Amino acid sequence: MDFAKYQTKVEETAVEANDGEQLVLNALCIAGKAGELANLVKKIVWHLYDFDEKRIQELLGDILRYITNLSNAFGWSLDDIASKNLEKLHRRHPNDVNTK
């Protein structure tokens, strides 16, 4: 999947709201889905639930969608965000992270 194409498709399905509402909605959705993911991982590790690959992928996909909505609201590309994240990781761990 190409990030630019994904960003365009997500933008086509975004909920219509004013800028402030978009930011709050998507930030809260990220927090909610991250909480669901954390709870699922806890259940797998501590309560020995079966590993649910499909559900984990769904939650990660939901989180990616909300991150994309925020990126779109700010006018940022996911490619730029990913590149900047790798640069930051390289600064923190210069011997462990290859940014190329």
C-alpha positions as CSV (number, residue, x, y, z in Angstrom):
1,M,0.0,0.0,0.0
2,D,1.2,3.4,-0.9
3,F,0.9,6.0,1.9
4,A,-0.1,8.8,-0.4
5,K,-2.9,6.8,-2.0
6,Y,-4.0,5.6,1.5
7,Q,-4.1,9.2,2.7
8,T,-6.3,10.3,-0.2
9,K,-8.7,7.4,0.4
10,V,-8.9,8.1,4.1
11,E,-9.6,11.8,3.4
12,E,-12.5,10.8,1.2
13,T,-14.1,9.0,4.1
14,A,-13.4,11.5,6.9
15,V,-16.2,12.7,9.1
16,E,-17.1,16.3,8.3
17,A,-16.4,18.6,11.2
18,N,-14.7,21.9,11.9
19,D,-10.9,21.9,12.4
20,G,-11.0,21.8,16.2
21,E,-13.6,19.1,16.3
22,Q,-11.5,17.0,13.8
23,L,-8.4,17.3,16.0
24,V,-10.2,16.4,19.2
25,L,-12.2,13.6,17.6
26,N,-9.2,11.9,16.0
27,A,-7.0,12.3,19.0
28,L,-9.6,10.7,21.2
29,C,-10.1,7.9,18.7
30,I,-6.4,7.2,18.7
31,A,-6.4,7.1,22.5
32,G,-9.5,4.8,22.6
33,K,-8.2,2.3,20.0
34,A,-4.7,2.3,21.7
35,G,-6.5,1.5,25.0
36,E,-8.3,-1.4,23.3
37,L,-5.1,-2.7,21.8
38,A,-3.3,-2.4,25.2
39,N,-6.1,-4.3,26.9
40,L,-6.0,-7.0,24.3
41,V,-2.2,-7.4,24.6
42,K,-2.6,-7.6,28.4
43,K,-5.2,-10.4,28.0
44,I,-2.9,-12.3,25.7
45,V,0.2,-11.9,27.9
46,W,-1.3,-12.1,31.4
47,H,-4.6,-14.0,31.0
48,L,-3.3,-16.3,28.3
49,Y,-6.0,-15.4,25.7
50,D,-5.5,-16.8,22.2
51,F,-3.4,-14.5,20.0
52,D,-6.0,-12.7,17.8
53,E,-4.0,-11.6,14.8
54,K,-7.1,-10.3,12.9
55,R,-8.3,-8.1,15.8
56,I,-4.8,-6.7,16.4
57,Q,-4.5,-5.8,12.7
58,E,-7.9,-4.2,12.8
59,L,-7.0,-2.1,15.8
60,L,-3.7,-1.0,14.3
61,G,-5.5,-0.2,11.1
62,D,-8.0,2.0,13.0
63,I,-5.2,3.8,14.7
64,L,-3.5,4.4,11.4
65,R,-6.7,5.8,10.0
66,Y,-7.0,8.3,12.9
67,I,-3.3,9.2,12.6
68,T,-3.9,9.8,8.9
69,N,-6.9,12.0,9.6
70,L,-4.8,14.1,12.0
71,S,-1.9,14.3,9.4
72,N,-4.4,15.4,6.7
73,A,-5.8,18.1,9.0
74,F,-2.3,19.5,9.5
75,G,-1.4,19.1,5.8
76,W,1.3,16.6,6.5
77,S,2.1,13.5,4.5
78,L,2.6,10.1,6.2
79,D,5.8,9.7,4.3
80,D,7.2,12.9,5.9
81,I,6.0,11.8,9.4
82,A,7.6,8.4,9.0
83,S,10.9,9.9,7.7
84,K,11.1,12.3,10.6
85,N,10.4,9.5,13.0
86,L,13.3,7.5,11.6
87,E,15.5,10.5,11.8
88,K,14.6,11.0,15.5
89,L,15.2,7.3,16.2
90,H,18.6,7.5,14.4
91,R,19.6,10.5,16.6
92,R,18.6,8.6,19.7
93,H,20.2,5.3,18.6
94,P,22.8,6.1,16.0
95,N,24.3,2.6,16.0
96,D,21.0,0.8,15.9
97,V,18.8,2.6,13.4
98,N,19.6,2.9,9.7
99,T,17.6,5.7,8.1
100,K,18.4,4.7,4.5
